[in-house]
Amino acid sequence: MTTFLTLLLNGLSLGAIYALIALGFAVIFKASEVVSFMHGSRGPE
């Protein structure tokens, strides 16, 4: 039973991380209408 709970929590946490990454891409795409993979704080130089 503990193995099941461990795997369940690991899967949920990994899924939450993937969802946050996808949400970041979706927000950037909706805001700028450009597919951008730059999630940094520095702009073009």
Jmol script that loads the backbone (N, CA, C; Angstrom):
load data "model"
ATOM      1  N   MET A   1       0.820  -1.200   0.000  1.00  0.00           N
ATOM      2  CA  MET A   1       0.000   0.000   0.000  1.00  0.00           C
ATOM      3  C   MET A   1       0.863   1.263   0.000  1.00  0.00           C
ATOM      4  N   THR A   2       1.975   1.233   0.715  1.00  0.00           N
ATOM      5  CA  THR A   2       2.833   2.422   0.748  1.00  0.00           C
ATOM      6  C   THR A   2       3.480   2.674  -0.610  1.00  0.00           C
ATOM      7  N   THR A   3       3.759   1.592  -1.356  1.00  0.00           N
ATOM      8  CA  THR A   3       4.321   1.764  -2.692  1.00  0.00           C
ATOM      9  C   THR A   3       3.324   2.461  -3.602  1.00  0.00           C
ATOM     10  N   PHE A   4       2.064   2.092  -3.489  1.00  0.00           N
ATOM     11  CA  PHE A   4       1.027   2.727  -4.297  1.00  0.00           C
ATOM     12  C   PHE A   4       0.922   4.214  -3.987  1.00  0.00           C
ATOM     13  N   LEU A   5       0.913   4.560  -2.699  1.00  0.00           N
ATOM     14  CA  LEU A   5       0.813   5.968  -2.323  1.00  0.00           C
ATOM     15  C   LEU A   5       2.031   6.765  -2.773  1.00  0.00           C
ATOM     16  N   THR A   6       3.205   6.156  -2.693  1.00  0.00           N
ATOM     17  CA  THR A   6       4.421   6.827  -3.149  1.00  0.00           C
ATOM     18  C   THR A   6       4.363   7.090  -4.648  1.00  0.00           C
ATOM     19  N   LEU A   7       3.975   6.080  -5.404  1.00  0.00           N
ATOM     20  CA  LEU A   7       3.873   6.259  -6.852  1.00  0.00           C
ATOM     21  C   LEU A   7       2.788   7.267  -7.220  1.00  0.00           C
ATOM     22  N   LEU A   8       1.695   7.259  -6.482  1.00  0.00           N
ATOM     23  CA  LEU A   8       0.616   8.206  -6.738  1.00  0.00           C
ATOM     24  C   LEU A   8       1.076   9.640  -6.499  1.00  0.00           C
ATOM     25  N   LEU A   9       1.748   9.879  -5.390  1.00  0.00           N
ATOM     26  CA  LEU A   9       2.231  11.232  -5.094  1.00  0.00           C
ATOM     27  C   LEU A   9       3.304  11.677  -6.072  1.00  0.00           C
ATOM     28  N   ASN A  10       4.191  10.758  -6.466  1.00  0.00           N
ATOM     29  CA  ASN A  10       5.207  11.101  -7.463  1.00  0.00           C
ATOM     30  C   ASN A  10       4.562  11.452  -8.799  1.00  0.00           C
ATOM     31  N   GLY A  11       3.577  10.701  -9.200  1.00  0.00           N
ATOM     32  CA  GLY A  11       2.894  10.975 -10.460  1.00  0.00           C
ATOM     33  C   GLY A  11       2.133  12.287 -10.439  1.00  0.00           C
ATOM     34  N   LEU A  12       1.468  12.572  -9.327  1.00  0.00           N
ATOM     35  CA  LEU A  12       0.737  13.836  -9.212  1.00  0.00           C
ATOM     36  C   LEU A  12       1.677  15.040  -9.214  1.00  0.00           C
ATOM     37  N   SER A  13       2.797  14.927  -8.540  1.00  0.00           N
ATOM     38  CA  SER A  13       3.730  16.054  -8.502  1.00  0.00           C
ATOM     39  C   SER A  13       4.367  16.277  -9.877  1.00  0.00           C
ATOM     40  N   LEU A  14       4.711  15.206 -10.567  1.00  0.00           N
ATOM     41  CA  LEU A  14       5.278  15.358 -11.910  1.00  0.00           C
ATOM     42  C   LEU A  14       4.242  15.924 -12.868  1.00  0.00           C
ATOM     43  N   GLY A  15       3.013  15.493 -12.757  1.00  0.00           N
ATOM     44  CA  GLY A  15       1.947  16.032 -13.588  1.00  0.00           C
ATOM     45  C   GLY A  15       1.705  17.504 -13.320  1.00  0.00           C
ATOM     46  N   ALA A  16       1.810  17.916 -12.056  1.00  0.00           N
ATOM     47  CA  ALA A  16       1.638  19.329 -11.721  1.00  0.00           C
ATOM     48  C   ALA A  16       2.753  20.178 -12.313  1.00  0.00           C
ATOM     49  N   ILE A  17       3.969  19.667 -12.312  1.00  0.00           N
ATOM     50  CA  ILE A  17       5.092  20.401 -12.912  1.00  0.00           C
ATOM     51  C   ILE A  17       4.887  20.544 -14.407  1.00  0.00           C
ATOM     52  N   TYR A  18       4.475  19.464 -15.078  1.00  0.00           N
ATOM     53  CA  TYR A  18       4.204  19.537 -16.523  1.00  0.00           C
ATOM     54  C   TYR A  18       3.075  20.516 -16.817  1.00  0.00           C
ATOM     55  N   ALA A  19       2.055  20.539 -15.976  1.00  0.00           N
ATOM     56  CA  ALA A  19       0.934  21.460 -16.179  1.00  0.00           C
ATOM     57  C   ALA A  19       1.382  22.906 -16.033  1.00  0.00           C
ATOM     58  N   LEU A  20       2.250  23.203 -15.076  1.00  0.00           N
ATOM     59  CA  LEU A  20       2.749  24.567 -14.913  1.00  0.00           C
ATOM     60  C   LEU A  20       3.602  25.007 -16.098  1.00  0.00           C
ATOM     61  N   ILE A  21       4.409  24.106 -16.632  1.00  0.00           N
ATOM     62  CA  ILE A  21       5.217  24.440 -17.807  1.00  0.00           C
ATOM     63  C   ILE A  21       4.312  24.720 -18.999  1.00  0.00           C
ATOM     64  N   ALA A  22       3.309  23.875 -19.210  1.00  0.00           N
ATOM     65  CA  ALA A  22       2.372  24.076 -20.317  1.00  0.00           C
ATOM     66  C   ALA A  22       1.581  25.364 -20.144  1.00  0.00           C
ATOM     67  N   LEU A  23       1.208  25.682 -18.916  1.00  0.00           N
ATOM     68  CA  LEU A  23       0.485  26.926 -18.663  1.00  0.00           C
ATOM     69  C   LEU A  23       1.354  28.138 -18.974  1.00  0.00           C
ATOM     70  N   GLY A  24       2.633  28.059 -18.659  1.00  0.00           N
ATOM     71  CA  GLY A  24       3.556  29.150 -18.999  1.00  0.00           C
ATOM     72  C   GLY A  24       3.642  29.367 -20.498  1.00  0.00           C
ATOM     73  N   PHE A  25       3.754  28.278 -21.263  1.00  0.00           N
ATOM     74  CA  PHE A  25       3.786  28.406 -22.725  1.00  0.00           C
ATOM     75  C   PHE A  25       2.482  28.975 -23.257  1.00  0.00           C
ATOM     76  N   ALA A  26       1.360  28.559 -22.702  1.00  0.00           N
ATOM     77  CA  ALA A  26       0.061  29.035 -23.171  1.00  0.00           C
ATOM     78  C   ALA A  26      -0.124  30.521 -22.893  1.00  0.00           C
ATOM     79  N   VAL A  27       0.299  30.974 -21.724  1.00  0.00           N
ATOM     80  CA  VAL A  27       0.168  32.393 -21.385  1.00  0.00           C
ATOM     81  C   VAL A  27       1.047  33.245 -22.306  1.00  0.00           C
ATOM     82  N   ILE A  28       2.272  32.809 -22.551  1.00  0.00           N
ATOM     83  CA  ILE A  28       3.164  33.560 -23.436  1.00  0.00           C
ATOM     84  C   ILE A  28       2.599  33.596 -24.847  1.00  0.00           C
ATOM     85  N   PHE A  29       2.054  32.487 -25.329  1.00  0.00           N
ATOM     86  CA  PHE A  29       1.510  32.452 -26.679  1.00  0.00           C
ATOM     87  C   PHE A  29       0.284  33.351 -26.796  1.00  0.00           C
ATOM     88  N   LYS A  30      -0.594  33.335 -25.791  1.00  0.00           N
ATOM     89  CA  LYS A  30      -1.795  34.173 -25.846  1.00  0.00           C
ATOM     90  C   LYS A  30      -1.442  35.653 -25.756  1.00  0.00           C
ATOM     91  N   ALA A  31      -0.414  35.985 -25.015  1.00  0.00           N
ATOM     92  CA  ALA A  31      -0.051  37.389 -24.828  1.00  0.00           C
ATOM     93  C   ALA A  31       0.651  37.967 -26.049  1.00  0.00           C
ATOM     94  N   SER A  32       1.488  37.176 -26.708  1.00  0.00           N
ATOM     95  CA  SER A  32       2.307  37.731 -27.783  1.00  0.00           C
ATOM     96  C   SER A  32       2.016  37.140 -29.154  1.00  0.00           C
ATOM     97  N   GLU A  33       1.173  36.103 -29.242  1.00  0.00           N
ATOM     98  CA  GLU A  33       0.857  35.428 -30.505  1.00  0.00           C
ATOM     99  C   GLU A  33       2.105  34.872 -31.197  1.00  0.00           C
ATOM    100  N   VAL A  34       3.164  34.635 -30.416  1.00  0.00           N
ATOM    101  CA  VAL A  34       4.410  34.087 -30.951  1.00  0.00           C
ATOM    102  C   VAL A  34       4.791  32.887 -30.100  1.00  0.00           C
ATOM    103  N   VAL A  35       5.190  31.809 -30.762  1.00  0.00           N
ATOM    104  CA  VAL A  35       5.657  30.641 -30.015  1.00  0.00           C
ATOM    105  C   VAL A  35       7.084  30.925 -29.572  1.00  0.00           C
ATOM    106  N   SER A  36       7.284  31.093 -28.278  1.00  0.00           N
ATOM    107  CA  SER A  36       8.591  31.441 -27.735  1.00  0.00           C
ATOM    108  C   SER A  36       8.961  30.415 -26.669  1.00  0.00           C
ATOM    109  N   PHE A  37      10.183  29.914 -26.752  1.00  0.00           N
ATOM    110  CA  PHE A  37      10.670  28.963 -25.763  1.00  0.00           C
ATOM    111  C   PHE A  37      11.664  29.616 -24.806  1.00  0.00           C
ATOM    112  N   MET A  38      11.690  30.947 -24.772  1.00  0.00           N
ATOM    113  CA  MET A  38      12.602  31.649 -23.896  1.00  0.00           C
ATOM    114  C   MET A  38      11.873  32.004 -22.604  1.00  0.00           C
ATOM    115  N   HIS A  39      12.203  31.324 -21.515  1.00  0.00           N
ATOM    116  CA  HIS A  39      11.606  31.611 -20.232  1.00  0.00           C
ATOM    117  C   HIS A  39      12.606  32.309 -19.325  1.00  0.00           C
ATOM    118  N   GLY A  40      13.512  33.024 -19.911  1.00  0.00           N
ATOM    119  CA  GLY A  40      14.520  33.712 -19.101  1.00  0.00           C
ATOM    120  C   GLY A  40      14.093  35.129 -18.773  1.00  0.00           C
ATOM    121  N   SER A  41      14.883  35.778 -17.927  1.00  0.00           N
ATOM    122  CA  SER A  41      14.571  37.149 -17.535  1.00  0.00           C
ATOM    123  C   SER A  41      15.296  38.161 -18.418  1.00  0.00           C
ATOM    124  N   ARG A  42      16.293  37.701 -19.177  1.00  0.00           N
ATOM    125  CA  ARG A  42      17.041  38.620 -20.034  1.00  0.00           C
ATOM    126  C   ARG A  42      16.396  38.704 -21.408  1.00  0.00           C
ATOM    127  N   GLY A  43      16.362  39.889 -21.941  1.00  0.00           N
ATOM    128  CA  GLY A  43      15.820  40.093 -23.273  1.00  0.00           C
ATOM    129  C   GLY A  43      16.915  39.990 -24.323  1.00  0.00           C
ATOM    130  N   PRO A  44      16.564  40.269 -25.571  1.00  0.00           N
ATOM    131  CA  PRO A  44      17.582  40.232 -26.632  1.00  0.00           C
ATOM    132  C   PRO A  44      18.600  41.348 -26.435  1.00  0.00           C
ATOM    133  N   GLU A  45      19.818  41.041 -26.769  1.00  0.00           N
ATOM    134  CA  GLU A  45      20.882  42.041 -26.565  1.00  0.00           C
ATOM    135  C   GLU A  45      21.203  42.763 -27.842  1.00  0.00           C
TER     136      GLU A  45
END
end "model"
wireframe off; spacefill off
backbone 0.3
color backbone group
